[in-house]
Every structure is written in C-alpha cells, then in structure tokens.
Amino acid sequence: MRIILLGPPGSGKGTQAKNLSQSLKIPIISVGDILRISQNKKTIPIYELNNAILHGKLISDSIIIKLVRMYIQKSKYQKGFILDGFPRTLEQAKATKNFNIDYVISLIVDNKTIINRISGRRIHLPSGRIYHIFNNPPKNLNRDDITGELLTQRQDDNEKIIKNRLLIYKKKTQPLIFYYTNKNIKNKNPKYIEISGIGLEKSITANILKNIYTHKKY
C-alpha cells in the first residue's frame, strides 16, 4: 500500500504517519528526515536549506523530487510506504504519477488551531520527543521528561514564519487537492480522502484506517 499524507504544517501529518506505519506495517518516507540527512551529508546546497527554514519557504522542486525518487528505489520501500511532506507543489504531485499511489489522505485543520499547535511546540532534539506548552507540557518546565535536558523551540516555529508557511501552503499545496480529485474522476487511482485533523490522535488514526478499509482495492 502506498499512501500520500497531505495537510498544512501542524496538521499532524508526522504523528499520523507514525500511527499508520505501525497499523499498516509499512515504512515512512519523511521529507523532513530526508532533508536533515541530506544536510548532514552535504548532498543539498546548505544556503538553500537555511534560507528556506529562516523564511518558511519551500526547497526547490528539482532537489526534493530527486531526493524522494532516490529513496523510493530502496528495497525497504518496494512493498509500500507513507509519504510525509511530499508532494507540496503541483510539480511534485505530477512527479508522483509513476509512484503507483493508492491513497491520498488530506488532513483538514483551520489556521488558528495550527498556529496554536506549532507556536507552543517544544522538542528534545537528541530523541525527537515533542511536547506542547499547553496540550502536552513536560513534567518540569522546558525540560525533557526522560533526560532532564533542555527542550528547544524550532527556529521556524514562531507565529510570523508559521503564517508565511500557511500562505505558501494555500498558494502552492492546496492546488494539489484539485489535481488529485480531478485525476480521480478519470482514473480511480489514487483515491483521495479528506479527514478532519482536529480531535483525539487515536480517533483521527481510526478514522483514516476506516476510510482506507472502506475503499480498499485489494
């Protein structure tokens, strides 16, 4: 099974990708992780990545498409995968034409909720554990529950950059919805499904799985 997760930043794509990966037994291809690995290996121009992070912009299509294609060819993804963070533009969506995608799951969340979610997010960088100052606060102020180490607010998790990211999403990514729904009229593959991203994490996961099994083709 091959799945694309769509949704604005802060809609819960990463969380739902992990939950679906566990339930469906298929690996995740996270573009965020790919970029971090590429940055460490210096396979992406460092100035472009830093500029994008600081201003809430997108990395160029050509670089992203090239990196994702490289990963999809790896043996561990041959039986299926969940794409988290790709595609984000119409050009990237067109590049998925030969990916044999089964489902496009679009998480719907309003801007106010997203801004509150992201601006309150705190991260333990060594482990990747995520907290929220209101919704999921650490036991001790700004300290990781397990190690006691300081938590970090990502450079792009401030309200000004979040609003800019949402504007970019509306301009660049929302047209993907038309692309997949219009394609769906002519060709039933992939199946486009909208899911509310507001509510309990497990309930959202259950709703996604229910819709997948309802439209399951095999």
C-alpha positions as CSV (number, residue, x, y, z in Angstrom):
1,M,0.0,0.0,0.0
2,R,1.3,3.4,-1.0
3,I,0.0,6.5,0.8
4,I,0.5,10.3,0.5
5,L,-0.4,12.4,3.5
6,L,-1.4,15.9,2.7
7,G,-2.1,18.8,5.1
8,P,-0.8,22.2,6.2
9,P,2.2,22.4,8.6
10,G,1.0,21.5,12.1
11,S,-1.9,19.4,10.8
12,G,-0.5,16.2,12.4
13,K,1.0,14.5,9.4
14,G,4.1,13.3,11.2
15,T,2.1,11.9,14.1
16,Q,-0.5,10.2,11.8
17,A,2.3,8.8,9.6
18,K,3.8,7.0,12.6
19,N,0.4,5.6,13.7
20,L,-0.4,4.4,10.2
21,S,3.0,2.9,9.8
22,Q,2.5,0.8,12.9
23,S,-1.0,-0.2,12.0
24,L,-0.3,-1.0,8.3
25,K,3.2,-2.3,8.7
26,I,4.7,-0.1,6.0
27,P,7.6,2.4,6.4
28,I,7.5,6.2,6.3
29,I,9.4,8.4,3.9
30,S,9.6,11.7,5.7
31,V,10.9,14.6,3.6
32,G,11.9,16.4,6.8
33,D,14.1,13.5,7.7
34,I,15.5,13.2,4.2
35,L,16.5,16.9,4.2
36,R,18.1,16.6,7.6
37,I,20.1,13.6,6.5
38,S,21.0,15.3,3.2
39,Q,22.1,18.4,5.1
40,N,24.4,16.3,7.3
41,K,25.8,14.5,4.2
42,K,26.0,17.9,2.3
43,T,24.0,16.5,-0.6
44,I,21.9,19.6,-0.7
45,P,23.1,23.2,-1.0
46,I,23.3,24.4,2.6
47,Y,22.5,28.0,1.8
48,E,19.2,27.0,0.1
49,L,18.1,24.8,3.1
50,N,19.0,27.5,5.7
51,N,17.2,30.3,3.6
52,A,14.1,28.1,3.4
53,I,14.0,27.4,7.1
54,L,14.6,31.1,8.1
55,H,11.8,32.4,5.8
56,G,9.4,29.5,5.9
57,K,9.9,28.8,2.2
58,L,10.0,25.6,0.2
59,I,13.1,23.8,-1.1
60,S,13.2,23.8,-4.9
61,D,11.1,21.1,-6.6
62,S,14.0,19.7,-8.5
63,I,16.0,18.9,-5.4
64,I,13.0,17.4,-3.5
65,I,11.9,15.3,-6.4
66,K,15.4,13.9,-6.9
67,L,15.8,13.0,-3.2
68,V,12.4,11.3,-2.9
69,R,12.9,9.3,-6.1
70,M,16.3,8.1,-4.7
71,Y,14.6,6.9,-1.5
72,I,11.6,5.2,-3.2
73,Q,14.0,3.0,-5.2
74,K,15.4,1.5,-2.0
75,S,14.4,-2.1,-1.3
76,K,12.7,-1.4,2.0
77,Y,10.0,0.7,0.2
78,Q,9.2,-1.7,-2.6
79,K,6.2,-3.2,-0.7
80,G,4.7,0.1,0.3
81,F,5.3,3.4,2.0
82,I,3.8,6.5,3.6
83,L,4.9,9.8,2.1
84,D,5.0,12.5,4.8
85,G,5.8,16.1,3.5
86,F,5.7,15.2,-0.2
87,P,4.3,16.4,-2.6
88,R,4.0,20.1,-1.6
89,T,3.6,21.6,-5.1
90,L,1.8,20.8,-8.3
91,E,5.2,20.0,-9.9
92,Q,6.0,17.5,-7.1
93,A,2.5,16.0,-7.4
94,K,3.0,15.4,-11.1
95,A,6.2,13.6,-10.2
96,T,4.2,11.0,-8.2
97,K,2.4,9.9,-11.4
98,N,4.6,6.8,-11.7
99,F,4.7,6.1,-7.9
100,N,1.6,3.9,-8.0
101,I,0.0,5.8,-5.1
102,D,-3.1,4.1,-3.7
103,Y,-4.5,6.7,-1.3
104,V,-4.1,10.5,-0.8
105,I,-5.1,11.3,2.7
106,S,-5.7,15.1,3.3
107,L,-5.8,16.3,6.9
108,I,-8.1,19.3,7.3
109,V,-7.2,21.8,10.1
110,D,-8.0,25.5,10.4
111,N,-5.3,28.2,10.6
112,K,-6.0,29.3,14.2
113,T,-5.6,25.8,15.5
114,I,-2.4,25.3,13.5
115,I,-0.8,28.5,14.8
116,N,-1.6,27.5,18.4
117,R,-0.2,24.0,17.8
118,I,3.1,25.0,16.2
119,S,4.0,28.1,18.3
120,G,3.6,26.0,21.5
121,R,5.7,23.1,20.3
122,R,8.9,22.2,22.1
123,I,11.3,19.5,21.0
124,H,14.0,17.3,22.6
125,L,16.4,17.3,19.7
126,P,18.5,14.2,20.6
127,S,15.5,11.9,20.8
128,G,12.9,13.8,18.7
129,R,10.4,13.8,21.5
130,I,7.8,16.5,21.1
131,Y,5.9,18.5,23.8
132,H,3.4,21.3,23.8
133,I,3.4,24.0,26.4
134,F,-0.4,23.7,26.8
135,N,-1.5,20.4,25.3
136,N,1.3,18.2,26.3
137,P,3.6,20.0,28.7
138,P,6.8,18.4,30.2
139,K,6.7,17.5,33.9
140,N,9.4,20.2,34.5
141,L,9.3,23.5,32.7
142,N,11.2,23.3,29.4
143,R,12.9,20.0,30.4
144,D,12.7,16.6,28.7
145,D,10.8,14.1,30.9
146,I,13.3,11.3,30.5
147,T,16.7,13.0,30.3
148,G,16.0,16.3,32.0
149,E,17.8,18.1,29.2
150,L,16.6,21.5,27.8
151,L,13.9,21.5,25.2
152,T,14.2,23.6,22.0
153,Q,11.8,25.7,20.0
154,R,12.4,25.2,16.3
155,Q,13.7,28.3,14.5
156,D,10.6,28.2,12.2
157,D,8.1,27.6,15.0
158,N,7.2,31.3,15.6
159,E,3.9,32.9,14.6
160,K,5.3,35.2,11.8
161,I,7.0,32.3,10.0
162,I,4.0,30.0,10.6
163,K,1.7,32.5,8.9
164,N,4.0,32.7,6.0
165,R,4.2,28.9,5.7
166,L,0.4,28.8,5.7
167,L,0.2,31.4,2.9
168,I,2.7,29.3,0.9
169,Y,0.7,26.2,1.6
170,K,-2.5,27.8,0.3
171,K,-0.8,29.0,-2.8
172,K,1.4,26.0,-3.6
173,T,-0.1,23.0,-2.0
174,Q,-3.9,23.4,-2.0
175,P,-4.0,23.1,-5.8
176,L,-2.8,19.5,-5.3
177,I,-6.3,18.7,-3.9
178,F,-7.8,19.7,-7.3
179,Y,-5.1,17.7,-9.1
180,Y,-5.8,14.5,-7.2
181,T,-9.6,14.9,-7.2
182,N,-9.8,15.8,-10.9
183,K,-7.5,12.9,-11.7
184,N,-9.7,10.7,-9.6
185,I,-12.6,11.3,-11.9
186,K,-10.8,9.9,-14.8
187,N,-8.7,7.3,-13.0
188,K,-9.8,5.8,-9.7
189,N,-6.1,5.5,-8.6
190,P,-5.2,7.1,-6.3
191,K,-8.3,7.5,-4.0
192,Y,-8.5,11.0,-2.4
193,I,-9.9,11.1,1.1
194,E,-10.4,14.1,3.4
195,I,-10.1,13.6,7.2
196,S,-10.5,16.2,10.0
197,G,-7.2,16.7,11.8
198,I,-8.9,18.0,14.9
199,G,-9.6,15.7,17.8
200,L,-8.0,12.9,19.7
201,E,-4.9,11.5,18.0
202,K,-6.2,7.9,18.1
203,S,-9.6,8.9,16.9
204,I,-8.1,10.6,13.8
205,T,-6.0,7.5,13.1
206,A,-9.0,5.2,13.4
207,N,-11.0,7.5,11.0
208,I,-8.2,7.3,8.5
209,L,-8.0,3.5,8.7
210,K,-11.8,3.2,8.5
211,N,-11.8,5.1,5.3
212,I,-8.8,3.2,3.8
213,Y,-10.5,-0.2,4.5
214,T,-13.8,1.1,3.2
215,H,-12.2,2.0,-0.2
216,K,-9.6,-0.9,-0.1
217,K,-9.0,-2.3,-3.6
218,Y,-7.3,-5.5,-2.6
